[in-house]
């Protein structure tokens, strides 16, 4: 249960859980109480403006990707020029 989206009201509740591991199993039920102050605090925490900066993350990823592509393009151009210069040098030596 996502407690950030749950609309729990003040009151008494029980949580029941089962934990398994190493071929063993543990089961428990624990009571708990939510007070009106807890509800108010949870609702005010959930209503706070939280920045959803996923667009900023994608912008940064895009800029990094463009920079990588630019570096690869420049590297390709440099290597191509070197190869051309070597071929011209060979051609001059063969004359």
PDB file with one MODEL, atoms N, CA, C and O in Angstrom:
MODEL        1
ATOM      1  N   UNK A   1       0.846  -1.170   0.000  1.00  0.00           N
ATOM      2  CA  UNK A   1       0.000   0.000   0.000  1.00  0.00           C
ATOM      3  C   UNK A   1       0.891   1.234   0.000  1.00  0.00           C
ATOM      4  O   UNK A   1       1.815   1.340   0.807  1.00  0.00           O
ATOM      5  N   UNK A   2       0.619   2.144  -0.886  1.00  0.00           N
ATOM      6  CA  UNK A   2       1.367   3.394  -0.958  1.00  0.00           C
ATOM      7  C   UNK A   2       0.751   4.369   0.028  1.00  0.00           C
ATOM      8  O   UNK A   2      -0.344   4.884  -0.199  1.00  0.00           O
ATOM      9  N   UNK A   3       1.454   4.623   1.123  1.00  0.00           N
ATOM     10  CA  UNK A   3       0.901   5.481   2.162  1.00  0.00           C
ATOM     11  C   UNK A   3       0.836   6.939   1.745  1.00  0.00           C
ATOM     12  O   UNK A   3       0.109   7.722   2.358  1.00  0.00           O
ATOM     13  N   UNK A   4       1.578   7.319   0.717  1.00  0.00           N
ATOM     14  CA  UNK A   4       1.526   8.706   0.270  1.00  0.00           C
ATOM     15  C   UNK A   4       0.224   8.988  -0.471  1.00  0.00           C
ATOM     16  O   UNK A   4      -0.186  10.145  -0.571  1.00  0.00           O
ATOM     17  N   UNK A   5      -0.433   7.952  -0.990  1.00  0.00           N
ATOM     18  CA  UNK A   5      -1.672   8.141  -1.733  1.00  0.00           C
ATOM     19  C   UNK A   5      -2.890   7.626  -0.977  1.00  0.00           C
ATOM     20  O   UNK A   5      -4.024   7.866  -1.391  1.00  0.00           O
ATOM     21  N   UNK A   6      -2.665   6.925   0.119  1.00  0.00           N
ATOM     22  CA  UNK A   6      -3.773   6.360   0.876  1.00  0.00           C
ATOM     23  C   UNK A   6      -4.466   7.453   1.677  1.00  0.00           C
ATOM     24  O   UNK A   6      -3.814   8.352   2.207  1.00  0.00           O
ATOM     25  N   UNK A   7      -5.759   7.373   1.761  1.00  0.00           N
ATOM     26  CA  UNK A   7      -6.541   8.323   2.556  1.00  0.00           C
ATOM     27  C   UNK A   7      -6.960   7.646   3.849  1.00  0.00           C
ATOM     28  O   UNK A   7      -8.135   7.329   4.040  1.00  0.00           O
ATOM     29  N   UNK A   8      -6.013   7.429   4.722  1.00  0.00           N
ATOM     30  CA  UNK A   8      -6.323   6.821   6.010  1.00  0.00           C
ATOM     31  C   UNK A   8      -6.821   7.901   6.946  1.00  0.00           C
ATOM     32  O   UNK A   8      -6.272   9.001   7.005  1.00  0.00           O
ATOM     33  N   UNK A   9      -7.862   7.571   7.669  1.00  0.00           N
ATOM     34  CA  UNK A   9      -8.370   8.522   8.650  1.00  0.00           C
ATOM     35  C   UNK A   9      -7.858   8.119  10.027  1.00  0.00           C
ATOM     36  O   UNK A   9      -7.314   7.029  10.208  1.00  0.00           O
ATOM     37  N   UNK A  10      -8.037   9.003  10.982  1.00  0.00           N
ATOM     38  CA  UNK A  10      -7.597   8.706  12.340  1.00  0.00           C
ATOM     39  C   UNK A  10      -8.355   7.488  12.850  1.00  0.00           C
ATOM     40  O   UNK A  10      -9.550   7.332  12.596  1.00  0.00           O
ATOM     41  N   UNK A  11      -7.647   6.633  13.568  1.00  0.00           N
ATOM     42  CA  UNK A  11      -8.276   5.435  14.111  1.00  0.00           C
ATOM     43  C   UNK A  11      -7.260   4.367  14.431  1.00  0.00           C
ATOM     44  O   UNK A  11      -6.051   4.578  14.336  1.00  0.00           O
ATOM     45  N   UNK A  12      -7.781   3.203  14.818  1.00  0.00           N
ATOM     46  CA  UNK A  12      -6.926   2.062  15.163  1.00  0.00           C
ATOM     47  C   UNK A  12      -6.911   1.091  13.998  1.00  0.00           C
ATOM     48  O   UNK A  12      -7.949   0.789  13.409  1.00  0.00           O
ATOM     49  N   UNK A  13      -5.725   0.607  13.673  1.00  0.00           N
ATOM     50  CA  UNK A  13      -5.534  -0.296  12.548  1.00  0.00           C
ATOM     51  C   UNK A  13      -4.661  -1.461  12.976  1.00  0.00           C
ATOM     52  O   UNK A  13      -3.978  -1.401  13.999  1.00  0.00           O
ATOM     53  N   UNK A  14      -4.693  -2.525  12.177  1.00  0.00           N
ATOM     54  CA  UNK A  14      -3.810  -3.676  12.360  1.00  0.00           C
ATOM     55  C   UNK A  14      -3.064  -3.911  11.057  1.00  0.00           C
ATOM     56  O   UNK A  14      -3.647  -3.841   9.975  1.00  0.00           O
ATOM     57  N   UNK A  15      -1.789  -4.186  11.167  1.00  0.00           N
ATOM     58  CA  UNK A  15      -1.015  -4.565   9.994  1.00  0.00           C
ATOM     59  C   UNK A  15      -0.634  -6.035  10.167  1.00  0.00           C
ATOM     60  O   UNK A  15      -0.122  -6.447  11.208  1.00  0.00           O
ATOM     61  N   UNK A  16      -0.893  -6.797   9.137  1.00  0.00           N
ATOM     62  CA  UNK A  16      -0.583  -8.228   9.159  1.00  0.00           C
ATOM     63  C   UNK A  16       0.448  -8.488   8.071  1.00  0.00           C
ATOM     64  O   UNK A  16       0.249  -8.094   6.922  1.00  0.00           O
ATOM     65  N   UNK A  17       1.543  -9.146   8.421  1.00  0.00           N
ATOM     66  CA  UNK A  17       2.578  -9.417   7.433  1.00  0.00           C
ATOM     67  C   UNK A  17       3.178 -10.791   7.644  1.00  0.00           C
ATOM     68  O   UNK A  17       3.176 -11.345   8.743  1.00  0.00           O
ATOM     69  N   UNK A  18       3.694 -11.319   6.537  1.00  0.00           N
ATOM     70  CA  UNK A  18       4.345 -12.621   6.528  1.00  0.00           C
ATOM     71  C   UNK A  18       5.710 -12.431   5.893  1.00  0.00           C
ATOM     72  O   UNK A  18       5.827 -11.880   4.799  1.00  0.00           O
ATOM     73  N   UNK A  19       6.735 -12.891   6.584  1.00  0.00           N
ATOM     74  CA  UNK A  19       8.106 -12.790   6.088  1.00  0.00           C
ATOM     75  C   UNK A  19       8.627 -14.196   5.881  1.00  0.00           C
ATOM     76  O   UNK A  19       8.548 -15.031   6.782  1.00  0.00           O
ATOM     77  N   UNK A  20       9.163 -14.466   4.694  1.00  0.00           N
ATOM     78  CA  UNK A  20       9.721 -15.785   4.426  1.00  0.00           C
ATOM     79  C   UNK A  20      11.160 -15.647   3.961  1.00  0.00           C
ATOM     80  O   UNK A  20      11.527 -14.668   3.311  1.00  0.00           O
ATOM     81  N   UNK A  21      11.957 -16.629   4.299  1.00  0.00           N
ATOM     82  CA  UNK A  21      13.349 -16.661   3.860  1.00  0.00           C
ATOM     83  C   UNK A  21      14.047 -17.855   4.468  1.00  0.00           C
ATOM     84  O   UNK A  21      13.732 -18.275   5.581  1.00  0.00           O
ATOM     85  N   UNK A  22      14.994 -18.396   3.731  1.00  0.00           N
ATOM     86  CA  UNK A  22      15.754 -19.570   4.186  1.00  0.00           C
ATOM     87  C   UNK A  22      14.837 -20.707   4.637  1.00  0.00           C
ATOM     88  O   UNK A  22      15.066 -21.346   5.664  1.00  0.00           O
ATOM     89  N   UNK A  23      13.802 -20.937   3.847  1.00  0.00           N
ATOM     90  CA  UNK A  23      12.830 -22.008   4.124  1.00  0.00           C
ATOM     91  C   UNK A  23      12.133 -21.840   5.467  1.00  0.00           C
ATOM     92  O   UNK A  23      11.644 -22.816   6.036  1.00  0.00           O
ATOM     93  N   UNK A  24      12.082 -20.621   5.975  1.00  0.00           N
ATOM     94  CA  UNK A  24      11.369 -20.340   7.217  1.00  0.00           C
ATOM     95  C   UNK A  24      10.341 -19.260   6.934  1.00  0.00           C
ATOM     96  O   UNK A  24      10.439 -18.534   5.945  1.00  0.00           O
ATOM     97  N   UNK A  25       9.362 -19.164   7.806  1.00  0.00           N
ATOM     98  CA  UNK A  25       8.315 -18.175   7.625  1.00  0.00           C
ATOM     99  C   UNK A  25       7.947 -17.585   8.984  1.00  0.00           C
ATOM    100  O   UNK A  25       7.814 -18.308   9.972  1.00  0.00           O
ATOM    101  N   UNK A  26       7.788 -16.280   9.020  1.00  0.00           N
ATOM    102  CA  UNK A  26       7.374 -15.588  10.228  1.00  0.00           C
ATOM    103  C   UNK A  26       6.120 -14.799   9.895  1.00  0.00           C
ATOM    104  O   UNK A  26       6.010 -14.188   8.832  1.00  0.00           O
ATOM    105  N   UNK A  27       5.188 -14.827  10.820  1.00  0.00           N
ATOM    106  CA  UNK A  27       3.924 -14.141  10.601  1.00  0.00           C
ATOM    107  C   UNK A  27       3.633 -13.299  11.841  1.00  0.00           C
ATOM    108  O   UNK A  27       3.852 -13.743  12.968  1.00  0.00           O
ATOM    109  N   UNK A  28       3.141 -12.085  11.624  1.00  0.00           N
ATOM    110  CA  UNK A  28       2.852 -11.220  12.759  1.00  0.00           C
ATOM    111  C   UNK A  28       1.712 -10.271  12.423  1.00  0.00           C
ATOM    112  O   UNK A  28       1.463  -9.951  11.260  1.00  0.00           O
ATOM    113  N   UNK A  29       1.043  -9.841  13.449  1.00  0.00           N
ATOM    114  CA  UNK A  29       0.018  -8.806  13.336  1.00  0.00           C
ATOM    115  C   UNK A  29       0.320  -7.771  14.399  1.00  0.00           C
ATOM    116  O   UNK A  29       0.414  -8.089  15.584  1.00  0.00           O
ATOM    117  N   UNK A  30       0.473  -6.525  13.964  1.00  0.00           N
ATOM    118  CA  UNK A  30       0.778  -5.451  14.904  1.00  0.00           C
ATOM    119  C   UNK A  30      -0.302  -4.377  14.819  1.00  0.00           C
ATOM    120  O   UNK A  30      -0.640  -3.905  13.733  1.00  0.00           O
ATOM    121  N   UNK A  31      -0.829  -4.005  15.961  1.00  0.00           N
ATOM    122  CA  UNK A  31      -1.799  -2.904  15.964  1.00  0.00           C
ATOM    123  C   UNK A  31      -1.070  -1.555  15.986  1.00  0.00           C
ATOM    124  O   UNK A  31       0.025  -1.437  16.535  1.00  0.00           O
ATOM    125  N   UNK A  32      -1.689  -0.555  15.386  1.00  0.00           N
ATOM    126  CA  UNK A  32      -1.142   0.793  15.472  1.00  0.00           C
ATOM    127  C   UNK A  32      -2.294   1.783  15.398  1.00  0.00           C
ATOM    128  O   UNK A  32      -3.390   1.455  14.943  1.00  0.00           O
ATOM    129  N   UNK A  33      -2.027   2.986  15.848  1.00  0.00           N
ATOM    130  CA  UNK A  33      -3.046   4.021  15.900  1.00  0.00           C
ATOM    131  C   UNK A  33      -2.582   5.229  15.103  1.00  0.00           C
ATOM    132  O   UNK A  33      -1.432   5.655  15.204  1.00  0.00           O
ATOM    133  N   UNK A  34      -3.492   5.769  14.316  1.00  0.00           N
ATOM    134  CA  UNK A  34      -3.222   7.015  13.604  1.00  0.00           C
ATOM    135  C   UNK A  34      -4.051   8.089  14.278  1.00  0.00           C
ATOM    136  O   UNK A  34      -5.276   7.988  14.354  1.00  0.00           O
ATOM    137  N   UNK A  35      -3.380   9.110  14.763  1.00  0.00           N
ATOM    138  CA  UNK A  35      -4.080  10.208  15.424  1.00  0.00           C
ATOM    139  C   UNK A  35      -4.436  11.281  14.395  1.00  0.00           C
ATOM    140  O   UNK A  35      -3.949  11.271  13.264  1.00  0.00           O
ATOM    141  N   UNK A  36      -5.290  12.194  14.816  1.00  0.00           N
ATOM    142  CA  UNK A  36      -5.671  13.301  13.932  1.00  0.00           C
ATOM    143  C   UNK A  36      -4.453  14.135  13.574  1.00  0.00           C
ATOM    144  O   UNK A  36      -4.359  14.655  12.462  1.00  0.00           O
ATOM    145  N   UNK A  37      -3.513  14.268  14.516  1.00  0.00           N
ATOM    146  CA  UNK A  37      -2.280  15.018  14.247  1.00  0.00           C
ATOM    147  C   UNK A  37      -1.448  14.311  13.185  1.00  0.00           C
ATOM    148  O   UNK A  37      -0.844  14.963  12.333  1.00  0.00           O
ATOM    149  N   UNK A  38      -1.414  12.971  13.230  1.00  0.00           N
ATOM    150  CA  UNK A  38      -0.687  12.204  12.209  1.00  0.00           C
ATOM    151  C   UNK A  38      -1.299  12.434  10.838  1.00  0.00           C
ATOM    152  O   UNK A  38      -0.581  12.641   9.860  1.00  0.00           O
ATOM    153  N   UNK A  39      -2.622  12.399  10.764  1.00  0.00           N
ATOM    154  CA  UNK A  39      -3.319  12.584   9.478  1.00  0.00           C
ATOM    155  C   UNK A  39      -3.005  13.967   8.919  1.00  0.00           C
ATOM    156  O   UNK A  39      -2.704  14.121   7.735  1.00  0.00           O
ATOM    157  N   UNK A  40      -3.082  14.969   9.795  1.00  0.00           N
ATOM    158  CA  UNK A  40      -2.801  16.345   9.358  1.00  0.00           C
ATOM    159  C   UNK A  40      -1.365  16.471   8.865  1.00  0.00           C
ATOM    160  O   UNK A  40      -1.108  17.107   7.843  1.00  0.00           O
ATOM    161  N   UNK A  41      -0.438  15.869   9.589  1.00  0.00           N
ATOM    162  CA  UNK A  41       0.980  15.927   9.208  1.00  0.00           C
ATOM    163  C   UNK A  41       1.222  15.214   7.888  1.00  0.00           C
ATOM    164  O   UNK A  41       1.943  15.720   7.028  1.00  0.00           O
ATOM    165  N   UNK A  42       0.623  14.044   7.726  1.00  0.00           N
ATOM    166  CA  UNK A  42       0.805  13.275   6.486  1.00  0.00           C
ATOM    167  C   UNK A  42       0.222  14.038   5.306  1.00  0.00           C
ATOM    168  O   UNK A  42       0.845  14.109   4.246  1.00  0.00           O
ATOM    169  N   UNK A  43      -0.965  14.609   5.476  1.00  0.00           N
ATOM    170  CA  UNK A  43      -1.589  15.342   4.377  1.00  0.00           C
ATOM    171  C   UNK A  43      -0.807  16.596   4.021  1.00  0.00           C
ATOM    172  O   UNK A  43      -0.685  16.940   2.845  1.00  0.00           O
ATOM    173  N   UNK A  44      -0.277  17.282   5.026  1.00  0.00           N
ATOM    174  CA  UNK A  44       0.490  18.490   4.713  1.00  0.00           C
ATOM    175  C   UNK A  44       1.806  18.123   4.040  1.00  0.00           C
ATOM    176  O   UNK A  44       2.266  18.845   3.155  1.00  0.00           O
ATOM    177  N   UNK A  45       2.423  17.002   4.447  1.00  0.00           N
ATOM    178  CA  UNK A  45       3.665  16.548   3.800  1.00  0.00           C
ATOM    179  C   UNK A  45       3.413  16.171   2.343  1.00  0.00           C
ATOM    180  O   UNK A  45       4.236  16.456   1.473  1.00  0.00           O
ATOM    181  N   UNK A  46       2.271  15.529   2.080  1.00  0.00           N
ATOM    182  CA  UNK A  46       1.959  15.087   0.721  1.00  0.00           C
ATOM    183  C   UNK A  46       1.552  16.237  -0.183  1.00  0.00           C
ATOM    184  O   UNK A  46       1.682  16.137  -1.403  1.00  0.00           O
ATOM    185  N   UNK A  47       1.064  17.318   0.389  1.00  0.00           N
ATOM    186  CA  UNK A  47       0.609  18.446  -0.418  1.00  0.00           C
ATOM    187  C   UNK A  47       1.704  19.453  -0.709  1.00  0.00           C
ATOM    188  O   UNK A  47       1.490  20.401  -1.465  1.00  0.00           O
ATOM    189  N   UNK A  48       2.878  19.260  -0.118  1.00  0.00           N
ATOM    190  CA  UNK A  48       3.974  20.178  -0.392  1.00  0.00           C
ATOM    191  C   UNK A  48       4.359  20.083  -1.856  1.00  0.00           C
ATOM    192  O   UNK A  48       4.301  19.019  -2.473  1.00  0.00           O
ATOM    193  N   UNK A  49       4.747  21.210  -2.384  1.00  0.00           N
ATOM    194  CA  UNK A  49       5.158  21.223  -3.791  1.00  0.00           C
ATOM    195  C   UNK A  49       6.479  20.484  -3.926  1.00  0.00           C
ATOM    196  O   UNK A  49       7.493  20.872  -3.346  1.00  0.00           O
ATOM    197  N   UNK A  50       6.445  19.432  -4.687  1.00  0.00           N
ATOM    198  CA  UNK A  50       7.656  18.650  -4.934  1.00  0.00           C
ATOM    199  C   UNK A  50       8.063  18.881  -6.374  1.00  0.00           C
ATOM    200  O   UNK A  50       7.265  18.686  -7.291  1.00  0.00           O
ATOM    201  N   UNK A  51       9.279  19.287  -6.570  1.00  0.00           N
ATOM    202  CA  UNK A  51       9.702  19.562  -7.950  1.00  0.00           C
ATOM    203  C   UNK A  51       9.791  18.272  -8.759  1.00  0.00           C
ATOM    204  O   UNK A  51      10.465  17.316  -8.375  1.00  0.00           O
ATOM    205  N   UNK A  52       9.106  18.277  -9.863  1.00  0.00           N
ATOM    206  CA  UNK A  52       9.179  17.143 -10.782  1.00  0.00           C
ATOM    207  C   UNK A  52      10.088  17.569 -11.920  1.00  0.00           C
ATOM    208  O   UNK A  52       9.628  18.041 -12.960  1.00  0.00           O
ATOM    209  N   UNK A  53      11.358  17.397 -11.713  1.00  0.00           N
ATOM    210  CA  UNK A  53      12.342  17.898 -12.668  1.00  0.00           C
ATOM    211  C   UNK A  53      12.785  16.809 -13.640  1.00  0.00           C
ATOM    212  O   UNK A  53      13.959  16.733 -14.002  1.00  0.00           O
ATOM    213  N   UNK A  54      11.842  15.969 -14.059  1.00  0.00           N
ATOM    214  CA  UNK A  54      12.237  14.940 -15.022  1.00  0.00           C
ATOM    215  C   UNK A  54      12.614  15.578 -16.350  1.00  0.00           C
ATOM    216  O   UNK A  54      13.469  15.060 -17.068  1.00  0.00           O
ATOM    217  N   UNK A  55      11.973  16.714 -16.685  1.00  0.00           N
ATOM    218  CA  UNK A  55      12.325  17.397 -17.938  1.00  0.00           C
ATOM    219  C   UNK A  55      13.756  17.888 -17.878  1.00  0.00           C
ATOM    220  O   UNK A  55      14.457  17.883 -18.890  1.00  0.00           O
ATOM    221  N   UNK A  56      14.208  18.320 -16.683  1.00  0.00           N
ATOM    222  CA  UNK A  56      15.583  18.786 -16.530  1.00  0.00           C
ATOM    223  C   UNK A  56      16.554  17.623 -16.702  1.00  0.00           C
ATOM    224  O   UNK A  56      17.606  17.769 -17.325  1.00  0.00           O
ATOM    225  N   UNK A  57      16.196  16.478 -16.149  1.00  0.00           N
ATOM    226  CA  UNK A  57      17.031  15.289 -16.302  1.00  0.00           C
ATOM    227  C   UNK A  57      17.161  14.916 -17.770  1.00  0.00           C
ATOM    228  O   UNK A  57      18.260  14.631 -18.247  1.00  0.00           O
ATOM    229  N   UNK A  58      16.028  14.918 -18.499  1.00  0.00           N
ATOM    230  CA  UNK A  58      16.070  14.577 -19.928  1.00  0.00           C
ATOM    231  C   UNK A  58      16.854  15.618 -20.724  1.00  0.00           C
ATOM    232  O   UNK A  58      17.520  15.280 -21.703  1.00  0.00           O
ATOM    233  N   UNK A  59      16.778  16.867 -20.313  1.00  0.00           N
ATOM    234  CA  UNK A  59      17.543  17.917 -20.974  1.00  0.00           C
ATOM    235  C   UNK A  59      19.036  17.682 -20.788  1.00  0.00           C
ATOM    236  O   UNK A  59      19.810  17.803 -21.738  1.00  0.00           O
ATOM    237  N   UNK A  60      19.437  17.351 -19.583  1.00  0.00           N
ATOM    238  CA  UNK A  60      20.852  17.075 -19.309  1.00  0.00           C
ATOM    239  C   UNK A  60      21.312  15.852 -20.085  1.00  0.00           C
ATOM    240  O   UNK A  60      22.397  15.858 -20.668  1.00  0.00           O
ATOM    241  N   UNK A  61      20.497  14.807 -20.097  1.00  0.00           N
ATOM    242  CA  UNK A  61      20.852  13.600 -20.856  1.00  0.00           C
ATOM    243  C   UNK A  61      20.983  13.933 -22.337  1.00  0.00           C
ATOM    244  O   UNK A  61      21.908  13.460 -22.997  1.00  0.00           O
ATOM    245  N   UNK A  62      20.061  14.748 -22.870  1.00  0.00           N
ATOM    246  CA  UNK A  62      20.123  15.148 -24.275  1.00  0.00           C
ATOM    247  C   UNK A  62      21.371  15.945 -24.591  1.00  0.00           C
ATOM    248  O   UNK A  62      22.006  15.724 -25.622  1.00  0.00           O
ATOM    249  N   UNK A  63      21.728  16.873 -23.712  1.00  0.00           N
ATOM    250  CA  UNK A  63      22.938  17.678 -23.930  1.00  0.00           C
ATOM    251  C   UNK A  63      24.173  16.797 -23.909  1.00  0.00           C
ATOM    252  O   UNK A  63      25.065  16.958 -24.742  1.00  0.00           O
ATOM    253  N   UNK A  64      24.234  15.872 -22.969  1.00  0.00           N
ATOM    254  CA  UNK A  64      25.378  14.956 -22.900  1.00  0.00           C
ATOM    255  C   UNK A  64      25.455  14.102 -24.157  1.00  0.00           C
ATOM    256  O   UNK A  64      26.535  13.886 -24.706  1.00  0.00           O
ATOM    257  N   UNK A  65      24.301  13.618 -24.611  1.00  0.00           N
ATOM    258  CA  UNK A  65      24.285  12.800 -25.834  1.00  0.00           C
ATOM    259  C   UNK A  65      24.756  13.619 -27.032  1.00  0.00           C
ATOM    260  O   UNK A  65      25.520  13.120 -27.858  1.00  0.00           O
ATOM    261  N   UNK A  66      24.310  14.868 -27.134  1.00  0.00           N
ATOM    262  CA  UNK A  66      24.763  15.727 -28.233  1.00  0.00           C
ATOM    263  C   UNK A  66      26.261  15.994 -28.166  1.00  0.00           C
ATOM    264  O   UNK A  66      26.938  16.015 -29.194  1.00  0.00           O
ATOM    265  N   UNK A  67      26.774  16.198 -26.971  1.00  0.00           N
ATOM    266  CA  UNK A  67      28.216  16.411 -26.820  1.00  0.00           C
ATOM    267  C   UNK A  67      29.004  15.176 -27.236  1.00  0.00           C
ATOM    268  O   UNK A  67      30.047  15.284 -27.879  1.00  0.00           O
ATOM    269  N   UNK A  68      28.502  14.009 -26.868  1.00  0.00           N
ATOM    270  CA  UNK A  68      29.172  12.761 -27.264  1.00  0.00           C
ATOM    271  C   UNK A  68      29.154  12.624 -28.782  1.00  0.00           C
ATOM    272  O   UNK A  68      30.165  12.268 -29.387  1.00  0.00           O
ATOM    273  N   UNK A  69      28.004  12.906 -29.400  1.00  0.00           N
ATOM    274  CA  UNK A  69      27.917  12.833 -30.862  1.00  0.00           C
ATOM    275  C   UNK A  69      28.849  13.840 -31.521  1.00  0.00           C
ATOM    276  O   UNK A  69      29.471  13.528 -32.536  1.00  0.00           O
ATOM    277  N   UNK A  70      28.957  15.040 -30.962  1.00  0.00           N
ATOM    278  CA  UNK A  70      29.857  16.054 -31.499  1.00  0.00           C
ATOM    279  C   UNK A  70      31.306  15.598 -31.414  1.00  0.00           C
ATOM    280  O   UNK A  70      32.060  15.763 -32.372  1.00  0.00           O
ATOM    281  N   UNK A  71      31.703  15.033 -30.295  1.00  0.00           N
ATOM    282  CA  UNK A  71      33.066  14.527 -30.132  1.00  0.00           C
ATOM    283  C   UNK A  71      33.337  13.412 -31.132  1.00  0.00           C
ATOM    284  O   UNK A  71      34.396  13.380 -31.758  1.00  0.00           O
ATOM    285  N   UNK A  72      32.379  12.493 -31.284  1.00  0.00           N
ATOM    286  CA  UNK A  72      32.562  11.403 -32.245  1.00  0.00           C
ATOM    287  C   UNK A  72      32.664  11.934 -33.671  1.00  0.00           C
ATOM    288  O   UNK A  72      33.479  11.444 -34.453  1.00  0.00           O
ATOM    289  N   UNK A  73      31.851  12.928 -34.021  1.00  0.00           N
ATOM    290  CA  UNK A  73      31.898  13.522 -35.351  1.00  0.00           C
ATOM    291  C   UNK A  73      33.246  14.189 -35.588  1.00  0.00           C
ATOM    292  O   UNK A  73      33.857  14.003 -36.641  1.00  0.00           O
ATOM    293  N   UNK A  74      33.712  14.966 -34.612  1.00  0.00           N
ATOM    294  CA  UNK A  74      35.012  15.625 -34.756  1.00  0.00           C
ATOM    295  C   UNK A  74      36.148  14.608 -34.854  1.00  0.00           C
ATOM    296  O   UNK A  74      37.084  14.792 -35.631  1.00  0.00           O
ATOM    297  N   UNK A  75      36.065  13.557 -34.080  1.00  0.00           N
ATOM    298  CA  UNK A  75      37.070  12.497 -34.147  1.00  0.00           C
ATOM    299  C   UNK A  75      37.071  11.850 -35.522  1.00  0.00           C
ATOM    300  O   UNK A  75      38.133  11.564 -36.076  1.00  0.00           O
ATOM    301  N   UNK A  76      35.887  11.616 -36.075  1.00  0.00           N
ATOM    302  CA  UNK A  76      35.762  11.039 -37.405  1.00  0.00           C
ATOM    303  C   UNK A  76      36.400  11.964 -38.446  1.00  0.00           C
ATOM    304  O   UNK A  76      37.135  11.502 -39.319  1.00  0.00           O
ATOM    305  N   UNK A  77      36.122  13.258 -38.356  1.00  0.00           N
ATOM    306  CA  UNK A  77      36.687  14.234 -39.298  1.00  0.00           C
ATOM    307  C   UNK A  77      38.207  14.270 -39.186  1.00  0.00           C
ATOM    308  O   UNK A  77      38.902  14.276 -40.202  1.00  0.00           O
ATOM    309  N   UNK A  78      38.726  14.294 -37.970  1.00  0.00           N
ATOM    310  CA  UNK A  78      40.179  14.334 -37.765  1.00  0.00           C
ATOM    311  C   UNK A  78      40.830  13.091 -38.347  1.00  0.00           C
ATOM    312  O   UNK A  78      41.839  13.191 -39.044  1.00  0.00           O
ATOM    313  N   UNK A  79      40.267  11.924 -38.071  1.00  0.00           N
ATOM    314  CA  UNK A  79      40.840  10.676 -38.586  1.00  0.00           C
ATOM    315  C   UNK A  79      40.776  10.636 -40.109  1.00  0.00           C
ATOM    316  O   UNK A  79      41.702  10.148 -40.755  1.00  0.00           O
ATOM    317  N   UNK A  80      39.703  11.141 -40.678  1.00  0.00           N
ATOM    318  CA  UNK A  80      39.557  11.167 -42.126  1.00  0.00           C
ATOM    319  C   UNK A  80      40.619  12.080 -42.757  1.00  0.00           C
ATOM    320  O   UNK A  80      41.207  11.743 -43.785  1.00  0.00           O
ATOM    321  N   UNK A  81      40.854  13.233 -42.131  1.00  0.00           N
ATOM    322  CA  UNK A  81      41.882  14.154 -42.645  1.00  0.00           C
ATOM    323  C   UNK A  81      43.265  13.548 -42.536  1.00  0.00           C
ATOM    324  O   UNK A  81      44.076  13.677 -43.454  1.00  0.00           O
ATOM    325  N   UNK A  82      43.542  12.892 -41.430  1.00  0.00           N
ATOM    326  CA  UNK A  82      44.857  12.243 -41.271  1.00  0.00           C
ATOM    327  C   UNK A  82      45.066  11.190 -42.346  1.00  0.00           C
ATOM    328  O   UNK A  82      46.145  11.086 -42.930  1.00  0.00           O
ATOM    329  N   UNK A  83      44.023  10.413 -42.600  1.00  0.00           N
ATOM    330  CA  UNK A  83      44.129   9.371 -43.617  1.00  0.00           C
ATOM    331  C   UNK A  83      44.365  10.006 -44.989  1.00  0.00           C
ATOM    332  O   UNK A  83      45.180   9.519 -45.772  1.00  0.00           O
ATOM    333  N   UNK A  84      43.653  11.087 -45.271  1.00  0.00           N
ATOM    334  CA  UNK A  84      43.817  11.785 -46.551  1.00  0.00           C
ATOM    335  C   UNK A  84      45.227  12.358 -46.656  1.00  0.00           C
ATOM    336  O   UNK A  84      45.859  12.247 -47.707  1.00  0.00           O
ATOM    337  N   UNK A  85      45.729  12.969 -45.580  1.00  0.00           N
ATOM    338  CA  UNK A  85      47.090  13.522 -45.587  1.00  0.00           C
ATOM    339  C   UNK A  85      48.129  12.430 -45.823  1.00  0.00           C
ATOM    340  O   UNK A  85      49.086  12.640 -46.569  1.00  0.00           O
ATOM    341  N   UNK A  86      47.952  11.262 -45.192  1.00  0.00           N
ATOM    342  CA  UNK A  86      48.887  10.156 -45.387  1.00  0.00           C
ATOM    343  C   UNK A  86      48.859   9.676 -46.835  1.00  0.00           C
ATOM    344  O   UNK A  86      49.902   9.376 -47.417  1.00  0.00           O
ATOM    345  N   UNK A  87      47.657   9.604 -47.413  1.00  0.00           N
ATOM    346  CA  UNK A  87      47.545   9.174 -48.810  1.00  0.00           C
ATOM    347  C   UNK A  87      48.208  10.186 -49.735  1.00  0.00           C
ATOM    348  O   UNK A  87      48.872   9.792 -50.693  1.00  0.00           O
ATOM    349  N   UNK A  88      48.046  11.482 -49.473  1.00  0.00           N
ATOM    350  CA  UNK A  88      48.693  12.512 -50.285  1.00  0.00           C
ATOM    351  C   UNK A  88      50.205  12.443 -50.138  1.00  0.00           C
ATOM    352  O   UNK A  88      50.939  12.619 -51.110  1.00  0.00           O
ATOM    353  N   UNK A  89      50.671  12.184 -48.907  1.00  0.00           N
ATOM    354  CA  UNK A  89      52.096  12.044 -48.659  1.00  0.00           C
ATOM    355  C   UNK A  89      52.669  10.871 -49.430  1.00  0.00           C
ATOM    356  O   UNK A  89      53.742  10.972 -50.025  1.00  0.00           O
ATOM    357  N   UNK A  90      51.943   9.745 -49.417  1.00  0.00           N
ATOM    358  CA  UNK A  90      52.377   8.563 -50.164  1.00  0.00           C
ATOM    359  C   UNK A  90      52.430   8.857 -51.663  1.00  0.00           C
ATOM    360  O   UNK A  90      53.353   8.445 -52.365  1.00  0.00           O
ATOM    361  N   UNK A  91      51.421   9.577 -52.125  1.00  0.00           N
ATOM    362  CA  UNK A  91      51.367   9.908 -53.551  1.00  0.00           C
ATOM    363  C   UNK A  91      52.539  10.801 -53.945  1.00  0.00           C
ATOM    364  O   UNK A  91      53.099  10.638 -55.030  1.00  0.00           O
ATOM    365  N   UNK A  92      52.912  11.726 -53.094  1.00  0.00           N
ATOM    366  CA  UNK A  92      54.051  12.606 -53.364  1.00  0.00           C
ATOM    367  C   UNK A  92      55.356  11.828 -53.325  1.00  0.00           C
ATOM    368  O   UNK A  92      56.261  12.103 -54.112  1.00  0.00           O
ATOM    369  N   UNK A  93      55.468  10.856 -52.416  1.00  0.00           N
ATOM    370  CA  UNK A  93      56.687  10.069 -52.323  1.00  0.00           C
ATOM    371  C   UNK A  93      56.844   9.156 -53.539  1.00  0.00           C
ATOM    372  O   UNK A  93      57.962   8.894 -53.982  1.00  0.00           O
ATOM    373  N   UNK A  94      55.738   8.680 -54.070  1.00  0.00           N
ATOM    374  CA  UNK A  94      55.783   7.763 -55.216  1.00  0.00           C
ATOM    375  C   UNK A  94      56.089   8.496 -56.521  1.00  0.00           C
ATOM    376  O   UNK A  94      56.419   7.836 -57.507  1.00  0.00           O
ATOM    377  N   UNK A  95      56.000   9.789 -56.577  1.00  0.00           N
ATOM    378  CA  UNK A  95      56.255  10.534 -57.821  1.00  0.00           C
ATOM    379  C   UNK A  95      57.707  10.701 -58.061  1.00  0.00           C
ATOM    380  O   UNK A  95      58.102  11.303 -59.059  1.00  0.00           O
TER     381      UNK A  95
ENDMDL
END
